[in-house]
Amino acid sequence: MHSAIMSLLTLILVLVIVGVVLYLINRYVPMDGKIKTILNWVVVIILIIWLLKIFGLLSGLNNVRF
C-alpha cells in the first residue's frame, strides 16, 4: 500500500513539475509562437508515452528509456 501511494505521489509530482517548467518556458523565454507550439506538443507526446508505459499499456517499449 505504501509503495502504491509513493508511486502515485511521484507521478503527480512529475506531472506538476513538468507543467510548471513548461509554463515558465512559455511565459518567460522569448520564442517564436511556432517553436513554443512544437515544444508543447513534444512535451505532451513524451508525457503520454511515459504514462502509457507506466500503466503497462505499451509493453513493447520496455527497452526505451526517457
Backbone bond lengths (Angstrom), bond angles and torsions (degrees), N, CA, C in turn:
res aa  C-N    CA-C-N  psi(-1)  N-CA   C-N-CA  omega(-1)  CA-C   N-CA-C  phi
1 M - - - 1.448 - - 1.529 110.43 -
2 H 1.317 116.40 -43.61 1.461 121.01 -179.14 1.524 110.99 -63.00
3 S 1.308 117.07 -38.91 1.460 121.56 179.96 1.529 111.11 -66.10
4 A 1.324 116.84 -38.37 1.462 120.38 179.40 1.525 110.91 -66.73
5 I 1.314 116.79 -38.38 1.466 120.37 178.92 1.525 109.74 -67.36
6 M 1.325 117.33 -41.87 1.456 120.68 178.90 1.530 110.86 -65.62
7 S 1.321 116.97 -37.74 1.462 119.98 178.35 1.527 110.85 -65.39
8 L 1.325 116.33 -41.33 1.457 120.88 178.38 1.524 110.54 -65.87
9 L 1.327 117.30 -42.30 1.456 120.63 177.75 1.533 111.13 -64.19
10 T 1.314 116.59 -40.06 1.465 120.47 177.07 1.522 110.42 -62.39
11 L 1.313 117.26 -44.24 1.456 122.51 178.89 1.524 110.59 -59.52
12 I 1.324 116.98 -48.53 1.463 121.43 -179.55 1.526 110.36 -64.67
13 L 1.321 117.00 -41.58 1.457 121.04 179.91 1.525 111.39 -62.34
14 V 1.320 117.67 -43.53 1.464 121.01 178.67 1.523 110.40 -62.90
15 L 1.324 117.44 -44.62 1.469 120.55 179.62 1.524 111.63 -62.49
16 V 1.329 117.35 -41.49 1.466 121.14 179.50 1.531 110.46 -66.21
17 I 1.328 117.06 -44.97 1.462 120.33 -179.28 1.520 110.91 -63.21
18 V 1.329 117.58 -45.15 1.462 120.64 178.80 1.530 110.18 -62.77
19 G 1.314 117.15 -40.66 1.464 120.76 178.34 1.516 112.42 -63.27
20 V 1.322 117.04 -44.17 1.466 120.73 179.79 1.528 110.68 -66.08
21 V 1.323 117.16 -44.23 1.469 120.06 178.95 1.528 110.77 -62.22
22 L 1.322 116.98 -42.98 1.458 120.38 178.82 1.530 110.69 -64.48
23 Y 1.329 117.06 -40.40 1.462 120.83 177.28 1.531 110.79 -61.89
24 L 1.326 116.41 -45.17 1.464 120.17 -179.03 1.529 111.36 -64.42
25 I 1.326 116.53 -39.83 1.463 119.79 177.41 1.527 110.10 -63.74
26 N 1.340 116.50 -45.89 1.458 120.35 -179.53 1.525 111.96 -64.50
27 R 1.308 116.64 -34.10 1.462 121.23 -175.06 1.526 113.08 -82.42
28 Y 1.328 117.56 -41.81 1.458 120.32 -168.21 1.525 116.13 -112.82
29 V 1.313 118.80 -14.74 1.467 120.24 179.48 1.528 108.10 -94.90
30 P 1.329 116.07 119.05 1.472 118.25 -179.31 1.532 111.09 -72.86
31 M 1.330 114.43 114.81 1.466 121.48 179.82 1.516 108.21 -142.57
32 D 1.307 115.26 158.84 1.455 120.20 172.52 1.526 109.42 -64.68
33 G 1.308 117.08 147.28 1.457 121.94 -178.31 1.520 113.74 -59.32
34 K 1.331 116.35 -34.78 1.459 120.01 179.84 1.529 110.96 -66.88
35 I 1.329 116.26 -39.34 1.463 119.91 179.16 1.530 110.26 -66.76
36 K 1.332 117.07 -39.95 1.470 120.51 177.43 1.525 110.96 -62.17
37 T 1.322 115.55 -41.60 1.469 119.52 179.27 1.518 110.78 -62.92
38 I 1.325 116.66 -45.08 1.469 120.51 178.66 1.522 110.31 -62.44
39 L 1.326 117.31 -44.40 1.465 121.59 178.32 1.524 111.10 -59.18
40 N 1.328 116.60 -45.39 1.464 120.18 179.26 1.521 111.42 -60.60
41 W 1.321 117.12 -45.36 1.466 120.41 -179.43 1.521 111.81 -65.21
42 V 1.320 117.16 -39.58 1.466 120.14 179.16 1.529 110.01 -63.22
43 V 1.317 117.13 -44.33 1.470 120.72 179.46 1.526 110.45 -63.70
44 V 1.321 117.68 -43.84 1.472 121.04 179.75 1.524 110.64 -62.97
45 I 1.311 118.04 -43.64 1.468 121.15 -179.82 1.531 110.86 -64.21
46 I 1.335 116.49 -42.71 1.467 119.45 178.07 1.519 110.63 -62.97
47 L 1.342 117.65 -41.71 1.466 120.31 178.34 1.525 111.95 -64.54
48 I 1.317 117.22 -40.47 1.471 119.89 178.96 1.526 110.31 -63.73
49 I 1.328 116.97 -44.78 1.475 120.01 178.43 1.524 110.10 -62.09
50 W 1.327 116.77 -42.71 1.471 121.51 179.13 1.530 110.94 -61.82
51 L 1.337 117.00 -44.56 1.467 120.37 179.07 1.528 111.30 -64.94
52 L 1.317 117.49 -43.18 1.463 120.16 178.37 1.527 110.92 -62.11
53 K 1.321 116.57 -37.50 1.467 120.67 178.40 1.532 110.30 -67.85
54 I 1.322 117.07 -42.57 1.472 120.76 179.75 1.528 111.07 -61.80
55 F 1.328 116.46 -42.08 1.464 119.99 -178.58 1.524 112.56 -82.27
56 G 1.328 117.34 2.35 1.458 120.82 174.01 1.502 114.98 79.89
57 L 1.328 117.62 16.35 1.451 120.08 -179.00 1.532 112.72 -86.74
58 L 1.316 116.47 -12.44 1.460 121.53 177.00 1.525 108.25 -122.98
59 S 1.284 115.50 73.91 1.478 119.05 -177.49 1.520 112.10 -70.54
60 G 1.325 118.32 -19.21 1.454 121.30 -179.33 1.521 113.18 -74.89
61 L 1.327 116.93 -11.28 1.455 120.12 -178.32 1.530 112.21 -101.32
62 N 1.291 117.45 28.93 1.463 120.22 -178.09 1.516 112.58 -65.79
63 N 1.336 118.08 -28.08 1.461 120.49 -177.33 1.524 113.02 -88.26
64 V 1.336 117.63 -8.45 1.463 121.56 179.90 1.524 108.94 -86.56
65 R 1.314 115.58 131.60 1.464 120.52 -179.47 1.518 109.26 -118.07
66 F 1.338 116.18 137.92 1.475 121.92 176.69 1.499 109.27 -110.74
